[in-house]
Amino acid sequence: MSSAIAAGRPRAVLADLLPAATAPAARVRDLALVVGGAALTGIAAQLVLPVPGSPVPVTGQTFAALLIGASFGPVRALLSMTLYALAGMAGMPWFAEGTSGFGMPSFGYVLGMTLAAAVVGELARRGGDRTMIRTVGTMALGSLLIYGVGVPYLALATGMSAGEAVSAGLVPFLLGDALKVALAMGALPAAWRLVGRMRSGD
């Protein structure tokens, strides 16, 4: 299937534009995306900024997970983030600050990223990354899902009250999340505009 045909499908995501002439080639492409997405998230997780008073640092992995969701679509994004989570649980030191396992208080955010990537991927299939306004809504919902899992897990893992968990695991990250949404708001619609110009030049 050519990239021009894939771009014309109403439920395409950016990864669908990568050429794959045969079904086996498409499977190889998808496998490479799944593994590459997990590796990218692991690399992004090493971009760490500690937050005073919080066991949860600011990292690049949440942004990576949301971009993978929007770019890969729901199935590939879910598989990629599941691989990331399972490999980290098994001992791969690619969670934040080179950690692994599932005993850390921040592990709930990894689970939340897995859910968010799948949901963001489905929204992207429905055009949720095609315009700036849609992208803001898509990324904001993805971030909300990450916190919706991560903050309660943090409270349970540490014995914090709900208010303490929100103060330690949500409030310090809002400004950074707004920046991530702004970056995605510019990057994703721009990528689709570039695809449209390339198609019009065919």
C-alpha positions in Angstrom: 0.0 0.0 0.0 1.5 3.4 -1.0 1.8 6.2 1.5 -0.6 8.3 -0.6 -3.3 5.7 -0.3 -2.7 5.3 3.5 -2.8 9.1 3.9 -6.2 9.2 2.3 -7.8 6.8 4.7 -9.9 8.6 7.2 -8.6 6.4 10.1 -4.9 6.6 9.3 -2.2 7.5 11.8 1.2 8.8 10.9 2.8 5.3 11.2 0.4 4.0 8.5 2.3 6.2 6.1 5.4 4.1 6.4 5.6 2.0 3.2 4.9 -1.7 3.5 4.2 -3.4 0.1 3.3 -6.8 1.5 1.6 -8.2 4.6 5.0 -9.7 5.9 6.6 -6.3 5.3 3.8 -4.6 7.3 4.3 -7.1 10.2 8.1 -6.3 10.2 7.4 -2.6 10.1 4.9 -2.9 13.0 7.3 -5.0 15.1 10.0 -2.5 14.5 7.7 0.3 15.6 6.6 -1.5 18.8 10.2 -2.3 19.8 11.4 1.2 18.8 8.6 2.9 20.7 9.5 1.0 23.9 13.2 1.9 23.5 12.3 5.5 22.8 10.2 5.7 26.0 13.1 4.1 27.9 15.5 6.7 26.6 13.1 9.5 27.3 12.7 8.2 30.9 16.3 9.1 31.5 15.6 12.8 31.0 15.0 13.4 34.7 14.3 16.5 36.8 13.8 15.6 40.5 10.9 17.3 42.2 11.6 18.3 45.8 9.3 16.6 48.2 8.0 14.2 45.7 9.1 10.6 44.9 8.0 11.2 41.3 10.5 13.1 39.0 9.7 15.0 35.9 10.8 12.9 32.9 10.4 12.7 29.2 8.6 9.4 29.2 5.1 10.7 29.5 5.6 12.9 26.4 7.1 9.9 24.5 4.1 7.7 25.4 1.6 10.3 24.2 3.5 10.9 21.0 3.7 7.1 20.4 0.0 6.8 20.9 -0.8 9.6 18.5 1.7 8.4 15.9 1.3 4.6 16.1 -2.5 4.2 16.7 -4.1 2.2 19.5 -2.8 -1.3 18.9 0.8 -0.6 18.1 0.9 2.0 20.9 -0.6 -0.4 23.4 1.8 -3.2 22.4 4.8 -0.8 22.6 4.0 0.5 26.0 3.1 -3.0 27.3 6.6 -4.1 26.1 8.1 -1.1 27.9 6.3 -2.0 31.1 6.9 -5.7 31.1 10.6 -5.4 30.2 11.0 -2.8 33.0 9.2 -5.1 35.5 11.5 -8.0 34.4 14.6 -6.0 35.2 15.4 -3.8 32.2 16.7 -0.6 33.8 14.8 1.9 31.6 12.3 3.3 34.0 13.0 6.8 35.4 16.5 7.2 36.7 17.6 3.8 35.4 15.3 1.9 37.7 13.3 -1.3 37.1 10.7 -3.5 38.8 7.3 -2.5 40.0 7.9 -1.6 43.6 8.5 2.1 43.1 5.8 4.5 44.0 5.8 5.9 40.5 5.0 2.6 38.8 1.4 3.6 38.5 2.4 6.3 36.0 3.8 3.6 33.8 0.5 1.8 33.9 -1.3 5.0 33.2 0.9 5.7 30.2 0.0 2.3 28.8 -3.7 3.1 29.0 -3.2 6.7 27.7 -1.2 5.6 24.7 -4.0 3.3 23.6 -6.7 5.9 24.1 -4.7 8.7 22.4 -4.0 6.3 19.6 -7.7 5.7 19.1 -8.4 9.4 19.2 -5.7 9.9 16.6 -7.4 7.3 14.4 -10.5 9.6 14.6 -8.5 12.7 13.6 -7.6 13.8 17.1 -4.1 14.9 16.0 -5.0 16.7 12.7 -5.6 20.2 14.1 -4.2 22.2 16.9 -7.4 22.3 18.9 -8.0 18.6 18.5 -4.5 17.8 19.5 -4.8 19.8 22.7 -7.9 17.9 23.7 -6.3 14.5 22.8 -3.1 15.2 24.7 -4.9 16.7 27.7 -7.1 13.6 27.9 -4.0 11.3 27.7 -2.3 13.3 30.5 -5.5 13.0 32.6 -5.5 9.2 32.2 -1.9 9.0 33.3 -2.6 10.9 36.4 -5.9 9.1 37.0 -3.9 5.9 37.4 -0.6 7.3 38.7 -1.8 9.5 41.6 -4.0 6.8 43.3 -1.2 4.3 42.9 1.2 6.8 44.5 -1.2 7.3 47.4 -1.6 3.5 47.9 2.2 2.8 47.6 3.3 5.5 50.0 0.3 5.8 52.4 -0.3 9.4 51.4 -3.7 10.9 51.7 -5.5 11.8 48.5 -4.6 15.5 48.9 -1.0 14.7 49.6 -0.8 12.5 46.5 -2.2 15.2 44.4 0.2 17.8 45.8 3.2 15.5 45.2 2.1 13.6 42.1 0.1 16.1 40.1 0.5 19.7 40.9 4.3 20.0 40.3 3.9 18.6 36.8 1.1 20.8 35.4 3.4 23.4 33.9 5.6 20.8 32.2 2.5 19.1 30.9 1.3 22.3 29.4 4.6 22.7 27.6 4.4 19.1 26.3 0.8 19.7 25.0 2.1 22.9 23.3 4.9 21.0 21.6 2.5 18.3 20.4 0.0 20.9 19.3 2.6 22.3 16.9 4.3 19.1 15.8 1.5 16.7 15.0 -0.7 19.0 12.9 2.4 20.2 11.2 3.3 16.6 10.3 -0.1 16.1 8.7 0.2 19.4 6.8 3.6 18.2 5.4 1.9 14.9 4.4 -0.8 16.9 2.6 1.8 18.9 0.7 3.7 15.8 -0.3 0.5 14.2 -1.5 -0.5 17.3 -3.5 2.9 17.1 -5.2 2.4 13.5 -6.3 
